[in-house]
């Protein structure tokens, strides 16, 4: 099964009680934040993907992810083939890590250009097998 979520223009996901986007296992996932789309003020990890066999996240939005009460992007629980692309964006002021990929991904590629990951309460980028 395949899921694609595209936020573009001035789209905004803000101040959610949980994650702005949460994808459970069994789905191939493509997430896109383009233009001036933003995710801000979530009361959990801003983006969560668990147990997917294919994960592609493109964060090309100028505003990006801001002020979450967890990780900016959290990919885990045996998610495989993970590709994260950040270009001209930001992940700022999250209380956890900016990016966390954990739980045994077979392949993780992270590309960051012209972007800002700062003000995190933990790691800028956290990678772990467990």
Short mmCIF file of the C-alpha atoms (twelve columns), coordinates in Angstrom:
data_MODEL
# 
_entry.id   MODEL 
# 
loop_
_atom_site.group_PDB 
_atom_site.id 
_atom_site.type_symbol 
_atom_site.label_atom_id 
_atom_site.label_alt_id 
_atom_site.label_comp_id 
_atom_site.label_asym_id 
_atom_site.label_seq_id 
_atom_site.Cartn_x 
_atom_site.Cartn_y 
_atom_site.Cartn_z 
_atom_site.pdbx_PDB_model_num 
ATOM 1   C CA . UNK A 1   0.000  0.000  0.000  1 
ATOM 2   C CA . UNK A 2   1.188  3.488  -0.838 1 
ATOM 3   C CA . UNK A 3   0.503  6.838  0.834  1 
ATOM 4   C CA . UNK A 4   1.514  10.272 -0.470 1 
ATOM 5   C CA . UNK A 5   0.925  13.514 1.432  1 
ATOM 6   C CA . UNK A 6   1.772  16.851 -0.181 1 
ATOM 7   C CA . UNK A 7   1.612  20.151 1.684  1 
ATOM 8   C CA . UNK A 8   2.312  23.139 -0.536 1 
ATOM 9   C CA . UNK A 9   1.498  26.798 -1.017 1 
ATOM 10  C CA . UNK A 10  0.635  28.253 2.381  1 
ATOM 11  C CA . UNK A 11  -0.635 24.946 3.843  1 
ATOM 12  C CA . UNK A 12  -0.259 24.759 7.595  1 
ATOM 13  C CA . UNK A 13  -0.598 21.999 10.189 1 
ATOM 14  C CA . UNK A 14  -0.391 23.625 13.593 1 
ATOM 15  C CA . UNK A 15  -0.843 22.991 17.286 1 
ATOM 16  C CA . UNK A 16  -2.111 19.430 16.964 1 
ATOM 17  C CA . UNK A 17  -2.590 17.407 20.155 1 
ATOM 18  C CA . UNK A 18  -0.490 14.616 18.644 1 
ATOM 19  C CA . UNK A 19  1.687  14.472 15.557 1 
ATOM 20  C CA . UNK A 20  0.879  16.560 12.485 1 
ATOM 21  C CA . UNK A 21  1.434  13.466 10.307 1 
ATOM 22  C CA . UNK A 22  1.591  9.932  11.756 1 
ATOM 23  C CA . UNK A 23  1.903  6.902  9.464  1 
ATOM 24  C CA . UNK A 24  1.716  3.380  10.916 1 
ATOM 25  C CA . UNK A 25  3.478  0.318  9.570  1 
ATOM 26  C CA . UNK A 26  2.660  -1.460 6.347  1 
ATOM 27  C CA . UNK A 27  2.430  1.618  4.119  1 
ATOM 28  C CA . UNK A 28  4.986  2.947  1.635  1 
ATOM 29  C CA . UNK A 29  5.217  6.660  2.344  1 
ATOM 30  C CA . UNK A 30  6.044  9.802  0.391  1 
ATOM 31  C CA . UNK A 31  5.703  13.100 2.262  1 
ATOM 32  C CA . UNK A 32  6.314  16.473 0.625  1 
ATOM 33  C CA . UNK A 33  6.424  19.943 2.189  1 
ATOM 34  C CA . UNK A 34  6.946  22.535 -0.547 1 
ATOM 35  C CA . UNK A 35  6.642  26.302 -1.037 1 
ATOM 36  C CA . UNK A 36  5.782  27.913 2.319  1 
ATOM 37  C CA . UNK A 37  3.996  24.958 3.912  1 
ATOM 38  C CA . UNK A 38  4.685  24.613 7.622  1 
ATOM 39  C CA . UNK A 39  4.200  22.278 10.556 1 
ATOM 40  C CA . UNK A 40  4.296  24.112 13.871 1 
ATOM 41  C CA . UNK A 41  3.503  23.680 17.559 1 
ATOM 42  C CA . UNK A 42  2.709  19.936 17.623 1 
ATOM 43  C CA . UNK A 43  2.362  18.344 21.066 1 
ATOM 44  C CA . UNK A 44  4.297  15.258 19.940 1 
ATOM 45  C CA . UNK A 45  6.805  14.416 17.188 1 
ATOM 46  C CA . UNK A 46  5.850  16.568 14.181 1 
ATOM 47  C CA . UNK A 47  6.185  13.763 11.587 1 
ATOM 48  C CA . UNK A 48  6.163  10.078 12.600 1 
ATOM 49  C CA . UNK A 49  6.613  7.097  10.276 1 
ATOM 50  C CA . UNK A 50  6.725  3.598  11.789 1 
ATOM 51  C CA . UNK A 51  7.554  0.267  10.170 1 
ATOM 52  C CA . UNK A 52  7.248  1.281  6.507  1 
ATOM 53  C CA . UNK A 53  9.268  -0.568 3.878  1 
ATOM 54  C CA . UNK A 54  9.813  2.651  1.869  1 
ATOM 55  C CA . UNK A 55  9.995  6.183  3.288  1 
ATOM 56  C CA . UNK A 56  10.727 9.341  1.303  1 
ATOM 57  C CA . UNK A 57  10.372 12.740 2.956  1 
ATOM 58  C CA . UNK A 58  11.121 15.939 1.026  1 
ATOM 59  C CA . UNK A 59  11.245 19.071 3.145  1 
ATOM 60  C CA . UNK A 60  11.661 21.890 0.620  1 
ATOM 61  C CA . UNK A 61  9.449  24.432 2.379  1 
ATOM 62  C CA . UNK A 62  11.054 27.674 3.524  1 
ATOM 63  C CA . UNK A 63  9.185  27.555 6.862  1 
ATOM 64  C CA . UNK A 64  9.608  23.813 7.525  1 
ATOM 65  C CA . UNK A 65  8.993  22.433 11.020 1 
ATOM 66  C CA . UNK A 66  8.907  24.654 14.095 1 
ATOM 67  C CA . UNK A 67  8.311  24.365 17.843 1 
ATOM 68  C CA . UNK A 68  7.259  20.749 18.284 1 
ATOM 69  C CA . UNK A 69  7.213  18.949 21.626 1 
ATOM 70  C CA . UNK A 70  9.170  15.970 20.307 1 
ATOM 71  C CA . UNK A 71  11.328 15.211 17.286 1 
ATOM 72  C CA . UNK A 72  10.864 17.167 14.057 1 
ATOM 73  C CA . UNK A 73  10.982 13.952 12.001 1 
ATOM 74  C CA . UNK A 74  10.857 10.541 13.724 1 
ATOM 75  C CA . UNK A 75  11.247 7.405  11.577 1 
ATOM 76  C CA . UNK A 76  11.474 4.062  13.356 1 
ATOM 77  C CA . UNK A 77  10.287 0.573  14.224 1 
ATOM 78  C CA . UNK A 78  11.999 -1.225 11.340 1 
ATOM 79  C CA . UNK A 79  11.304 1.369  8.665  1 
ATOM 80  C CA . UNK A 80  13.471 0.554  5.643  1 
ATOM 81  C CA . UNK A 81  14.790 2.407  2.616  1 
ATOM 82  C CA . UNK A 82  14.585 5.819  4.272  1 
ATOM 83  C CA . UNK A 83  15.388 8.923  2.204  1 
ATOM 84  C CA . UNK A 84  15.208 12.384 3.765  1 
ATOM 85  C CA . UNK A 85  15.845 15.462 1.624  1 
ATOM 86  C CA . UNK A 86  16.053 18.920 3.196  1 
ATOM 87  C CA . UNK A 87  16.752 21.858 0.896  1 
ATOM 88  C CA . UNK A 88  16.140 25.522 1.727  1 
ATOM 89  C CA . UNK A 89  14.159 24.654 4.849  1 
ATOM 90  C CA . UNK A 90  14.397 24.477 8.625  1 
ATOM 91  C CA . UNK A 91  13.672 22.237 11.582 1 
ATOM 92  C CA . UNK A 92  13.870 24.509 14.613 1 
ATOM 93  C CA . UNK A 93  12.897 24.685 18.285 1 
ATOM 94  C CA . UNK A 94  11.744 21.064 18.659 1 
ATOM 95  C CA . UNK A 95  12.114 19.669 22.182 1 
ATOM 96  C CA . UNK A 96  13.516 16.361 20.862 1 
ATOM 97  C CA . UNK A 97  15.903 15.722 17.981 1 
ATOM 98  C CA . UNK A 98  15.588 17.525 14.667 1 
ATOM 99  C CA . UNK A 99  15.721 14.197 12.821 1 
ATOM 100 C CA . UNK A 100 15.633 10.744 14.443 1 
ATOM 101 C CA . UNK A 101 15.939 7.503  12.459 1 
ATOM 102 C CA . UNK A 102 16.006 4.469  14.735 1 
ATOM 103 C CA . UNK A 103 15.039 0.820  15.017 1 
ATOM 104 C CA . UNK A 104 17.045 -0.942 12.341 1 
ATOM 105 C CA . UNK A 105 16.563 0.759  8.972  1 
ATOM 106 C CA . UNK A 106 18.324 -1.301 6.276  1 
ATOM 107 C CA . UNK A 107 19.172 1.869  4.328  1 
ATOM 108 C CA . UNK A 108 19.090 5.529  5.377  1 
ATOM 109 C CA . UNK A 109 20.055 8.434  3.104  1 
ATOM 110 C CA . UNK A 110 19.898 11.995 4.410  1 
ATOM 111 C CA . UNK A 111 20.705 14.973 2.174  1 
ATOM 112 C CA . UNK A 112 20.750 18.476 3.646  1 
ATOM 113 C CA . UNK A 113 21.462 21.647 1.656  1 
ATOM 114 C CA . UNK A 114 20.863 25.339 2.459  1 
ATOM 115 C CA . UNK A 115 18.897 24.313 5.575  1 
ATOM 116 C CA . UNK A 116 18.853 24.979 9.299  1 
ATOM 117 C CA . UNK A 117 18.457 22.358 12.043 1 
ATOM 118 C CA . UNK A 118 18.779 24.205 15.344 1 
ATOM 119 C CA . UNK A 119 17.376 24.906 18.775 1 
ATOM 120 C CA . UNK A 120 16.608 21.244 19.409 1 
ATOM 121 C CA . UNK A 121 16.295 19.827 22.913 1 
ATOM 122 C CA . UNK A 122 18.305 16.753 21.940 1 
ATOM 123 C CA . UNK A 123 20.340 15.851 18.830 1 
ATOM 124 C CA . UNK A 124 20.336 17.644 15.503 1 
ATOM 125 C CA . UNK A 125 20.363 14.232 13.780 1 
ATOM 126 C CA . UNK A 126 19.997 10.975 15.731 1 
ATOM 127 C CA . UNK A 127 20.663 7.611  14.069 1 
ATOM 128 C CA . UNK A 128 20.385 4.329  15.969 1 
ATOM 129 C CA . UNK A 129 19.908 0.602  15.400 1 
ATOM 130 C CA . UNK A 130 17.732 0.343  18.518 1 
# 
